[in-house]
């Protein structure tokens, strides 16, 4: 994503307020992507759906959508990191023609695997055949959007990426509305799935336009899946860790049984998804300033080593890279810290404005802090992976997922005011250990880097 961040910086060069707003809006939409618009779209449906259809039917539809997003993220997490690494390697080798064929092959794998998983689940979940079939299509389409985002991170035309995302979710909202008026539950699912299929098609079209190739498919990415098992672990456990607390609350005494296998926890879901919206500024800043700025010093450090620079030059580049990283990180913490503090202070007013119960205020405030800690943890993982410290990240993601599940389960039996505390504690502990690991590895970076260089006669 650093490439897009560098491109977006060109928008900010004239320093006008219009360019500043445009640059950060694009950065927010690209970094948050389908996730941000999905939360907004679901919020709109939840707000207005009760006027059109019975509450029980609306809850079941929302349950299908949330389960689909959770399941598709965990499923694609198994191949997401290794595929991203393959794309990065092809970009480094300037082999652009390999990207579209690779996308086609990965897309086929995801569609087949996602179809099988979703078909088994929904055939046993208590939905009627029409609704179950639509749910399978929805699962496949959303899985394709996650795959598409991997390849579009290297896109030049980021405006088309943002437009595609907006068109897709507008189509989902329109399709849902048509389904709610004329098709019942199955109609709503198929209508929402229609928009996600549109988005997946637009993403695929954009990938083919950005990376033309004479080949149809390319399965070489499979070797990356096999040779980098740590990346598979990272993808699966990080995605599972993000959803662990939600799943615990769905099936807890505070959860609500909808039908079949579908459960929800409205009070917790509402707070956590609102909290996630508040970290968009941090994600935008990370893309357009932090990662892009760090990447310049990162490449300078390794170019100095590869180019045969002396030890003093290498150490100087390392210091500059560390200074740029920590300065940017502090800016990010300050920005998101201010946003989080403002929302903590305004929490009762936000809930009142959204017509939500004020007794959710403590949970909302806790999840605001947890979302802040989790986005910092995500950025830390990215930096660790820049230096190829896969084993460390794998262990941290496993610990994060296990702690989030265990601590969230423990807080289920606490007073409702402490709901979300397990998620917060898990993020903070993982973040603390991650910072320790990062600091120790950075101290030994020069020696480690030189030891990995091939000796030339």
Secondary structure, DSSP 4 states (H G I P E B T S, - for coil): -HHHHHHHHTGGGG--HHHHHHHHHHHHHHHHHHHHHHHHHHHHHHHHHTTTS-HHHHHHHHHHHHHHHHHHHHHHHHHHHHHHHHHHHHHHTT-THHHHHHHHHHHHHHHHHHHHHHHHHHHTTT--HHHHHHHHHHHHHHHHHHHHHHHHTT-S-HHHHHHHHHHHHHHHHHHHHHHHHHTHHHHHHHHHHHHHHHHHHHHHHHHHHHS--S-S---THHHHHHH-HHHHHHHHHHHHHHHHHHHHHHTSTT-EEEETTEEE-HHHHHHHHHHHHTTHHHHHHIIIIIIHHHHHHHHHHHHHHHTT--HHHHHHHHHHHHHHHHHHHHHHHHHHHHHHHHHHHHHHHHHHHTT--GGGHHHHHHHHHHHHHHHHHHHHHHHHHHTT-HHHHHHHHHHHHHHHHHHHHHHTTS-GGGTTHHHHHHHHHHHHHHHHHHHHHHHTHHHHHHHTSPP--
